[in-house]
Amino acid sequence: MPKITIIRPDEWVNQAKHINIFIDGEKAGRIGIDQTLDFDLSAGKHKVELRNKWCGGSKPLPINLSKNGDRVFEIYSNQYTLLIVPFLFVIASILYHGAVSILNLNPPLLYDLLGLGLVYLSLFIPFYSSYYMRLKEVEPDAFKNATKEKQVPLIKNAMKCDENDVSKLKT
């Protein structure tokens, strides 16, 4: 039976405690920061989707599994969300003030802020819910193909763990 493996690295932009994983529209599990989950699936076509508690998520990713083909995917987040926020705010402001001027309205400041906020949310939420996280396919033996800069911290961490284990055995 083929399986898919989903890896969630520790990223500075995506610090949500858990992300829900949906396969074919049904909740299959939750993955935490720096965790890996395996899912056994039948051969054929499936759709994998990520959803965050606060509406952030990904577009459904169609996956076609063969009978003996395991596949590995890594979650990565849109690191440019903070850059998109002001861009969407400018668009929301243009839309809101254009509508106010076309309709010849003169709302008080509080209504002005509320209206602008609602237009902004109507632009930001669809973007955030579809483009915040993505799944990218990685090779199962990604460590072998990693650059030396990526391998060094992993090797140092493994050596530190080994030294701690040896010192515990001596005592």
C-alpha positions as CSV (number, residue, x, y, z in Angstrom):
1,M,0.0,0.0,0.0
2,P,1.5,3.4,-1.0
3,K,2.0,6.0,1.6
4,I,2.6,9.7,1.7
5,T,4.9,11.4,4.2
6,I,4.3,15.0,5.3
7,I,7.2,16.9,6.9
8,R,6.6,20.1,8.8
9,P,9.9,22.0,9.4
10,D,10.2,24.8,12.0
11,E,9.7,28.0,10.2
12,W,9.7,31.6,11.6
13,V,6.6,32.6,9.6
14,N,4.4,29.6,10.5
15,Q,4.3,29.1,14.3
16,A,0.8,27.7,14.6
17,K,0.8,24.9,17.1
18,H,-0.9,22.4,14.8
19,I,-2.0,22.3,11.2
20,N,-4.9,20.0,10.2
21,I,-4.3,17.7,7.2
22,F,-7.3,16.8,5.1
23,I,-7.1,14.0,2.5
24,D,-10.0,13.7,0.1
25,G,-12.0,16.2,2.1
26,E,-11.7,14.3,5.4
27,K,-9.5,15.2,8.3
28,A,-6.6,12.7,8.4
29,G,-4.5,14.2,11.2
30,R,-2.7,17.1,12.8
31,I,0.9,17.9,12.5
32,G,2.9,20.0,14.9
33,I,6.0,22.0,14.5
34,D,9.1,20.0,13.4
35,Q,7.1,16.7,13.1
36,T,6.6,14.1,10.4
37,L,3.4,12.1,9.6
38,D,2.8,9.1,7.4
39,F,-0.5,8.2,5.8
40,D,-1.2,4.9,4.1
41,L,-3.5,5.5,1.1
42,S,-4.9,3.4,-1.6
43,A,-3.4,3.7,-5.1
44,G,-5.0,6.3,-7.3
45,K,-5.9,9.9,-7.2
46,H,-6.2,11.9,-3.9
47,K,-6.3,15.5,-2.8
48,V,-4.3,16.7,0.1
49,E,-5.1,20.1,1.8
50,L,-3.7,21.9,4.8
51,R,-5.9,24.0,7.1
52,N,-4.8,26.2,9.9
53,K,-7.1,27.0,12.9
54,W,-7.5,30.6,11.9
55,C,-8.5,30.0,8.3
56,G,-5.0,30.0,6.8
57,G,-4.4,27.1,4.5
58,S,-3.5,25.8,1.1
59,K,-5.1,24.9,-2.1
60,P,-5.9,21.2,-2.5
61,L,-2.9,19.4,-4.0
62,P,-3.9,16.6,-6.4
63,I,-1.7,13.5,-5.9
64,N,-1.6,10.4,-8.1
65,L,-0.2,7.4,-6.2
66,S,1.0,4.2,-7.8
67,K,0.9,0.9,-6.1
68,N,4.5,0.9,-4.9
69,G,5.3,4.6,-5.0
70,D,5.8,6.4,-1.7
71,R,6.0,10.1,-1.9
72,V,7.3,12.7,0.5
73,F,6.0,16.3,0.9
74,E,7.2,19.2,2.9
75,I,5.0,22.1,4.2
76,Y,6.4,25.5,3.5
77,S,4.7,28.8,4.2
78,N,4.4,32.0,2.2
79,Q,7.2,34.1,3.7
80,Y,6.0,37.2,1.9
81,T,2.7,37.5,3.8
82,L,4.0,40.6,5.6
83,L,4.9,42.2,2.3
84,I,1.5,41.5,0.9
85,V,-0.4,43.1,3.8
86,P,0.4,46.7,2.8
87,F,-0.2,45.9,-0.9
88,L,-3.7,44.6,-0.1
89,F,-4.3,47.6,2.2
90,V,-3.6,50.0,-0.7
91,I,-6.0,48.0,-3.0
92,A,-8.7,48.0,-0.3
93,S,-8.3,51.7,0.3
94,I,-8.6,52.5,-3.4
95,L,-11.7,50.3,-3.7
96,Y,-13.4,51.7,-0.6
97,H,-12.7,55.3,-1.3
98,G,-13.7,54.8,-5.0
99,A,-17.1,53.3,-3.9
100,V,-17.6,56.1,-1.4
101,S,-16.9,58.8,-4.0
102,I,-19.1,57.2,-6.6
103,L,-22.0,56.9,-4.2
104,N,-21.5,60.5,-2.9
105,L,-21.3,59.2,0.7
106,N,-19.8,61.2,3.5
107,P,-19.5,58.7,6.4
108,P,-18.1,59.6,9.8
109,L,-14.5,58.5,10.6
110,L,-15.6,55.4,12.6
111,Y,-17.7,54.1,9.7
112,D,-14.9,55.0,7.3
113,L,-12.5,52.8,9.3
114,L,-15.0,50.0,9.7
115,G,-15.8,50.0,5.9
116,L,-12.2,50.1,5.0
117,G,-11.5,47.2,7.4
118,L,-14.2,45.1,5.9
119,V,-13.0,45.6,2.4
120,Y,-9.5,44.8,3.5
121,L,-10.6,41.5,5.2
122,S,-12.6,40.6,2.1
123,L,-9.4,40.7,0.1
124,F,-7.0,39.3,2.7
125,I,-9.0,36.2,3.9
126,P,-9.3,34.5,0.5
127,F,-5.6,35.1,-0.1
128,Y,-4.6,33.8,3.3
129,S,-6.8,30.8,3.2
130,S,-5.5,29.6,-0.2
131,Y,-1.9,30.8,-0.4
132,Y,-0.5,30.8,3.1
133,M,0.9,27.2,3.1
134,R,1.9,24.9,0.3
135,L,3.1,21.4,-0.1
136,K,6.2,20.7,-2.2
137,E,7.4,17.3,-3.1
138,V,10.9,16.4,-1.8
139,E,13.1,13.4,-2.3
140,P,12.9,10.7,0.4
141,D,16.7,10.9,0.9
142,A,16.9,14.7,0.9
143,F,19.8,14.6,3.4
144,K,22.1,12.9,0.9
145,N,21.5,15.7,-1.6
146,A,21.6,18.6,0.9
147,T,24.3,21.2,0.7
148,K,27.1,21.1,3.2
149,E,25.7,24.3,4.9
150,K,22.5,22.4,5.6
151,Q,24.3,19.2,6.7
152,V,26.6,20.8,9.2
153,P,24.0,21.9,11.8
154,L,22.4,18.4,11.6
155,I,25.7,16.6,12.1
156,K,26.6,19.0,15.0
157,N,23.3,18.3,16.7
158,A,23.7,14.5,16.3
159,M,27.2,14.7,17.7
160,K,26.0,16.7,20.7
161,C,23.3,14.1,21.4
162,D,25.9,11.3,21.2
163,E,28.1,13.2,23.6
164,N,25.3,13.6,26.1
165,D,24.4,9.9,25.8
166,V,28.0,8.9,26.5
167,S,28.3,11.2,29.5
168,K,25.1,9.8,31.0
169,L,26.4,6.2,30.6
170,K,29.6,7.1,32.4
171,T,27.8,8.3,35.5
